[in-house]
Amino acid sequence: MRTRAVIGLGALVAFGILVYLLREVILPFVAGITLAYLLDPLADRLERLGLGRLTASLLILALFVVALIVCLLILVPLTANQVVALINALPGMVSRLQGIIADRAGTLLNRIGGENVIGELQSSVGTLATQGGAWLLAFLKSLWSGSQALISIASLLVVTPVVAFYILVDWDRMIAAIDSWVPPRHRATVRDLARQIDTAITGFIRGQTLVCLILGSFYAVGLWLVGLNFGVLIGLIAGFLTFIPYVGTLTGFMLSVGVALVQYWPNSDWLHLGLTVGVFLVGQFMEGNVISPKLVGDSTGLHPVWLMFALLAFGALFGFLGLLLAVPIAASIGVLVRFGLTRYLQSRLYHAEQPVLIDVSGKP
């Protein structure tokens, strides 16, 4: 038993090292497998309606590619100009925000901390903005370099649909073959674990994707209606980052409030400032009480802290590839840990009673 555990652990470590060394090369293949995994239930449903597996796979991937192209044609021109404008305007916005703080709260800050507190606060805000921008650029650079070292975006867009098509056509046969390799005495347990892992992964990815789309659309439209500068871009960023629990709402709220202060506070426009805050309060209420419970629920078993750690850790190690692997690996580890804990709580090791020591010396 110990020998098999050592062999299994060694194989797992070797596989992890191989993935790390080939992380740039295998990205389109992992993306294709992920896409096929997510689209397999739709292919099964079309099969039940009478379509062949090959026809269903071709139809699904064709519709997916068309939808992706349409989204890119709409979103890329919409966001590209705002991204460039926001980057160019960011230093001036930070300076104006510092000036607003000094003008409106200068007397109070001087009473609290002395005459130099305003200068220290401005310096701190500037340093924080600089460090935050540097961290964001470094993070984006790591993702970019991780996905672009040996392949280009063009190859990713070409190879991924091809891999997804072949995997989607052969998905059921592949699963049946893997199932046949499992020893019969362990087959029921392995199938149960696989079902739990599948439920956790699909429940989170599909549900959280819908949450991101709904909240991103709500924030973008809401901030646009309020009239906030870069409102559409901030809303889309908040919706995209909602995939990481709490990060999307917090990031969007901070960005929108910062822009709103620069845009509305000098004119004492409290209405639009309050509406900007209200958009995120309503969005957070909808996410926590309506959208996430309905679309994601508690069946995924992924704790937000564990998910954030997995996304950041795997993203730092493997770049964009790590972001694709983070949720499946985190869900699998969570299911296996819960399985091991359940077995331990049911074992004799946990329920063993404290041995009774009997004194046979005859001494009082």
N, C-alpha and C positions, 0 to 999 in steps of 0.2 A: 504493500500500500504506500509506504514511504517512497519507494523507488519510483512508482508511477506518478506520485505528486511532484517529485523532483524533476522527472522527465517533462511533465506537463508545464511546470513553472519555467523550465529552461526553454521549452518551445515557445511559450508566451513571450518571454524576454527576447528571444531571437526574432520573433515576428515583429515586436515593437521596434527593435533596432533596424530591421529591414524597412519597415514603414517610414521611419525617420530618415533613413538614407535615401529612399526613393520618393520622398514626400512631394517633390515637384513633378515627377514623372507620372505618378499614379493618381494625381488629382482628377483628371477627366474620367478615369475609370471608376473611382469612388463616387464621383458625382453622377455618373451613369447608373451605377448600381443603386444609389440612393433614389434617383428618379424612378427607376423601375420598381423599387420597393414601394414607393408612395403611390404609383399608378397601378399596381397589381390588383387591388380590390376593384377598380373600375374595369379592368380587363376581364376579371372573373364575372362581373355583372353583365358585361356585353356578351360573354360566352353563354351565360344562362338565357340571354335573349335570342340566341341562335347564331351569333357570329362565330367564325372560327378564330382560333387564338392569333394566327398571323394577321388576319384582317382587323381584329380588334386592336392589336398592338400598333399596326400602321395608322389606324384612324386616331387613336389616342395621342400618339406622338405627333402626328400632323397637326391636330388641334392645339396641342401644347406649344409647339414651335410657333404657330401662327399667333396664338395669344401672347406668347413671350415677345415676339417681334412688335406686335401692336403696342404692348405696354412700354417697351423700350423707346419706340418712336414717339410716344406721348410723354413719358416721364423724363427722358434724357434732355430734350430741348427745354422742358419746363424747369428742371432743376439746375442744369449746367450754368445758365446765366445768373441764377440766384446764388449759386455757390461761389462763383467768381466775384459777384458784387459783395457778398457777405465777407469774403476773405479780405477784399480791399477796404471795406468799411469798418472792419473789426478794430484796428488800432484807434481810429477816430472815435468809435463808440465807447471804447474803454476810457479814453481821455475825457470825453463828455460826461461819462458816468462818474468819474472821479470828481469833476468839477461840480456836478449836481450834489454829490455827497458833501463836498466842502461848503457849497453855498447854503444848502438847506439845513444841514445838521452841524455846521461849524461851531456855533455857540455852545450847543449841548456837548459836543465832543471835547471842546476846550475845557468846559467845566468839569468833565469827568476825568480827562486824562492829561490836561495841561496843553500848552500852546503847540507842542510838537506832535500831538496825536494825529492831526489831520495829515501832516506830511508823512508820518509813519503809515497811516492807513492807505494813503495814495500809493506809497511805495509797495505796501503789501499787496494791494489790489493789482498793481502793475506786474509785480513778480509772480503772483498767482496766475494771472492771465498768460504771462509768458511761459511759465512752467506747464500750464494746462495745454497751451497750443503746442509746445514742444512734445509733450507726452502723446497728444493726439496724432501729431505728424509721425512720431516714431512708431506708434501702433499701426497706423495706416501703411507706413513704409514696410513694417515687418510682414503685414498681410500681403502687400504687393510683391515684395521680394520672394515670399514663400510660394506664391502662386505663379511667379513669372520667371523664375531662374532658368528653367529649361524649356518651358512651353509658353505659348502666347495665348492671348484671349481668343484669337481665331481658332487655334487648335482645340481649345477647350470647347468652343461652341460647335465645332465640327465633330470631334470625337465623342463627346458626351451623348448626343442623341443616338449615334450609331451603337455605342455600348448599351445604352438604355433599351434600344430596340431588341437587340439579341438577348439581353438578360430577361426582358419582359416576355419574349416568346418562350423561353426555356425555363421560366421561373418555377412553375409547378414541378417540372421534372427534376430541377436542381434540388428543391426542397425534399422531394421524395427520395432522391439518392442520398442526401445527407441524413435523412431519417433512417434509412436502411443501414447506415454505418454505425448507428448507436447500438450497443449491446441490448438484446431484448429485455434483460432484467432491469435495465435502467431507462428503458424507452418511455415509460409513462411519466417518470419524474422529469426527464429532459423535455418532453413535450409540454408538460405543465409549465416549466420554467420558460420555455420558448414563447408560450402563449402570454405569460405575464410580461415578458420583455417586449413582445410585439404590442401588447395593449398600452404599455407605458410610452413606447416610442411614438406609435401612431397617434395616441391620444394627445400627447403634448405637441408634436409637430403640426398635425392638421388643425388641432384646436387653437394653438398659439399663432399659427399663420393667419387664421381667420381673425383672431383678436388684433393682430398687428394691422391687417388691412382695414378693419372697421375703425380702430382708434386712429390710425394714420389719416384716413379719410375725414374722420370727425374733426381732428385737430387742424388739419389743413384748411378745411372749409370754414371752420369756426374762426380761426385766426384771420383768414382772408376776409370774412364778413366783418370782423372787427376793424379791419384796415391796418393791421400790424405789418410793418416792413418785414420782408422775408418770412411772412406768416406761413405761406404754403411750404417753403423749404423746412422751416422749423417743425411744422406738423408732420411732414413726411419723415424727418429724422426721428421725432418722438415715436411715431408708429413703428418704424423699423427697429429701433432699439428696445421696443416693448418686448421683443423676443427674449431679452434678458430681464428678469423680473425687477420691477421698480426703477430700472435704469432709464427706460424710455420716458416715463412720466417725469422723473426728476430732471433729466437733461433738458427735455422740452420746456418744462416750467422755468428753469433757470435762464435758458436762452430767451424765452419769450418775455419774461419779466425784465431782464436786462435791456432788451430792445425797447420794451414799452416804457421803461423809465426814461430812456434817452429820447424817445419819440413824444411821449405825452406829459411827463412831469414838468418840463420847463413851461408848458402852456397851462399847467394846472388842470389838465384834462383827466379828472378822476374817473369819469364814466368809462372811457375806453380802457383805462388802466385796470379798473375793476372788471370789465368784461373779459380782458385778457386772462386775468386770474380765474375768472368764472369758467372759462372754457376748459381749463385743466381740472378744476374742481369737479365739474360735471363729468368730464371724461374719466377721472379717477373713480368717481362714484359708480359710473356705468361699468367700468372694468371690474371693480371689486365686488359688486353686488348683482350684476346682470350678465355681462358678457362672459367673463372668465368662468363663473360657476356653471353656465349653460354649455359653453363650448369646450372647456378644458376639464373642469371638475377636479375631484380629488383622486381620480383613479390612476393618474400617472405615477404617483409615488415619488416624484422628483421634488425635493425640498429646494426652495429658491436659493439658499446659500450654497448648497451642493452644486446646483446648476450653474450659478455664477462662477464658482471656482473652476468647474470643468470647462466652461467656455473660455475663460481667461487663460487657464493653464494650457489647454490644448491649442488655443489660438496663438499663444506665445511660442509653443514648441514647434507646431506644424503649419502655422499661417492659416490660410483659408481652408486648407485640408483639415486642420484641427477643428475648425468650427463645424465642418460637416460630421466629424467623428465624435464630437463632444457629447451630444445628446444621446446617441445610441450607446456609447461606452458608459456614460453616467447612469443611464437607465438600466443597463445590464449589471453594472456593479451594485446598484441599489437592490435589484431583485435577488442577486446572488447573496448579498449580505443578509437580507431579510430571510432568505431560505436557510442560510447557515445558522442564523440566530434562532430560528424556529426549531431546527434540528437539535441545537444545543440545549434549548429549554425543554425539549422532550427526551433528552438523553439521560442515562444513568449518572453521568458525570455531574449534571445539575441537580438531580434528585437524590444523590447519594447521601445517606445520613451520616452524621458525625460518629465515627467508631467509638465504642464504649471501652474504656480502659479499666480492666479488673485488677485489683490489687491482690496478688497471691502470696504476698510475703508474710501475711498473718500479723503484721504490726498494726497497732491501733492508729 
